[in-house]
Amino acid sequence: MLSRLIYASVATEALNPEKVQTLLAQARNHNERHDITGMLIFNSRCFLQVLEGDREALNELYGRLTHDTRHRRLLLLGFEAIDERQFPGWSMGFAAADALQRTQYLRFGATSEFDPYRLTGPAALGLLMNWGRTAKSAERVKGQATLQKVAATG
Ligand SMILES: Cc1cc2nc3c(=O)[nH]c(=O)nc-3n(C[C@H](O)[C@H](O)[C@H](O)COP(=O)(O)O)c2cc1C
């Protein structure tokens, strides 16, 4: 059953921004093989990730994620069945949160800083989808969206 899982977490010292690239390569490789798509936002401290795919595959991945010492304090923001993917073709899109605009945080949350722990599930999805739309008009490489920064748009 096609499902979507969204969670927030905090990076540990074992994960500096450079190591995120290694992590993404690993994630994309696994996700491609398991038909998992999604998007990851990171601001050097917090992660917000959406994962789409088979329910059991997502559940299994979330189990592994909870044991990954590169992040901690995992907070499940949503896990539900869906009719269609919002990130088809993205084995794992990536956005550095500093490239996101304060207006986007203000629109989907009460804060002007990126703080996924203060987002509801629907607001987190809104932020991720909004970012995905911005990204589409910039660099989009199927299976390996390597977006780091996108120029601010009105
Ligand atoms: C923030 C974050 C996001 C991750 N996203 C994914 C992902 O989308 N897909 C994936 O397979 N692994 C992802 N991983 C890595 C997994 O936690 C795990 O290390 C990987 O699946 C290999 O698991 P294994 O060592 O048990 O085989 C992510 C790790 C972190 C810290």
The ligand as a Gaussian input file, in Angstrom:
#p B3LYP/6-31G(d) Opt

LIG

0 1
 C       18.787000      12.065000       8.206000
 C       18.958000      10.711000       7.590000
 C       18.219000      10.357000       6.463000
 C       18.346000       9.107000       5.865000
 N       17.592000       8.794000       4.790000
 C       17.680000       7.560000       4.255000
 C       16.866000       7.182000       3.144000
 O       16.077000       7.966000       2.612000
 N       17.007000       5.917000       2.678000
 C       17.894000       5.023000       3.199000
 O       17.955000       3.895000       2.736000
 N       18.667000       5.354000       4.248000
 C       18.592000       6.601000       4.776000
 N       19.400000       6.929000       5.831000
 C       20.392000       5.939000       6.295000
 C       19.784000       4.872000       7.177000
 O       19.615000       5.386000       8.477000
 C       20.720000       3.643000       7.227000
 O       21.997000       4.033000       7.624000
 C       20.828000       2.989000       5.876000
 O       19.561000       2.705000       5.382000
 C       21.665000       1.697000       5.943000
 O       21.166000       0.857000       6.920000
 P       21.963000      -0.447000       7.355000
 O       23.338000       0.022000       7.741000
 O       21.190000      -1.023000       8.486000
 O       21.999000      -1.315000       6.127000
 C       19.277000       8.187000       6.413000
 C       20.011000       8.537000       7.553000
 C       19.873000       9.775000       8.143000
 C       20.694000      10.125000       9.355000

